Amino acid sequence: MKNVNIGNILKNMRNINTKYTQKDMGEKLSLYDTTISSYERGNSQPDFQTILNYAEICDFEIKIINKKTGQESSIEELSKEL
């Protein structure tokens, strides 16, 4: 499995749809801007809930794709099935 740089993904989400600064994003997530910077540079890893919140603020939806079937599910759909 290929390693994914979550920091680049977070930075791109922030810059593509919102134009928020790291300070703006930190305020929205109740985190320090230095924490946002650390996530985006890959020096630390956010927890899954923070990633979901980041995506929601940036108006992105996270999808899960079953590699065998190609079926696409949202996080919300999967959480209802548990």
C-alpha positions in Angstrom: 0.0 0.0 0.0 1.3 3.4 -1.0 1.9 5.9 1.9 -0.3 9.0 1.6 0.9 12.3 2.8 -2.1 13.5 4.8 -0.3 16.9 5.4 -0.4 17.7 1.7 -4.0 16.6 1.5 -5.0 18.9 4.4 -3.1 21.8 3.0 -4.6 21.4 -0.4 -8.1 21.1 1.1 -7.6 24.3 3.0 -6.2 26.2 0.0 -8.5 25.0 -2.7 -11.9 25.8 -1.2 -11.4 28.2 1.6 -8.3 30.3 1.3 -8.1 30.1 5.1 -4.8 30.7 6.7 -3.4 28.2 9.1 -4.4 30.5 11.9 -8.0 30.7 10.5 -8.2 26.9 10.4 -6.8 26.6 13.9 -9.4 28.9 15.2 -12.2 26.9 13.5 -10.8 23.6 14.9 -9.9 25.1 18.3 -6.3 24.3 17.7 -3.1 26.4 17.5 -1.9 27.5 14.1 1.4 25.8 15.0 -0.6 22.5 15.3 -2.1 23.1 11.8 1.4 23.8 10.5 2.7 20.6 12.1 0.0 18.5 10.5 0.5 20.1 7.0 4.3 19.6 7.1 3.9 16.0 8.2 5.6 16.5 11.5 2.6 15.2 13.4 -0.6 13.3 12.5 -4.2 14.5 13.3 -6.7 12.1 14.7 -9.4 10.8 12.4 -12.1 13.2 13.9 -9.8 16.2 13.2 -9.4 15.0 9.6 -13.2 14.7 9.3 -13.7 18.2 10.8 -11.0 19.6 8.5 -12.8 18.2 5.4 -16.2 19.5 6.6 -14.8 23.0 7.1 -13.2 22.9 3.7 -16.4 21.6 2.1 -15.0 18.2 1.1 -16.6 14.8 1.6 -14.5 11.8 2.5 -15.5 8.6 0.6 -14.4 5.1 1.3 -14.1 2.8 -1.8 -14.2 -1.0 -1.5 -11.2 -2.2 -3.5 -12.9 -5.5 -4.4 -16.3 -4.2 -5.5 -15.6 -0.6 -6.3 -18.6 0.3 -4.1 -18.3 3.9 -2.7 -19.6 4.8 0.7 -19.5 7.9 2.8 -18.3 8.0 6.4 -21.9 8.7 7.4 -23.2 5.7 5.6 -20.7 3.4 7.2 -21.2 4.8 10.7 -24.9 3.9 10.4 -24.1 0.3 9.6 -22.2 -0.3 12.8 
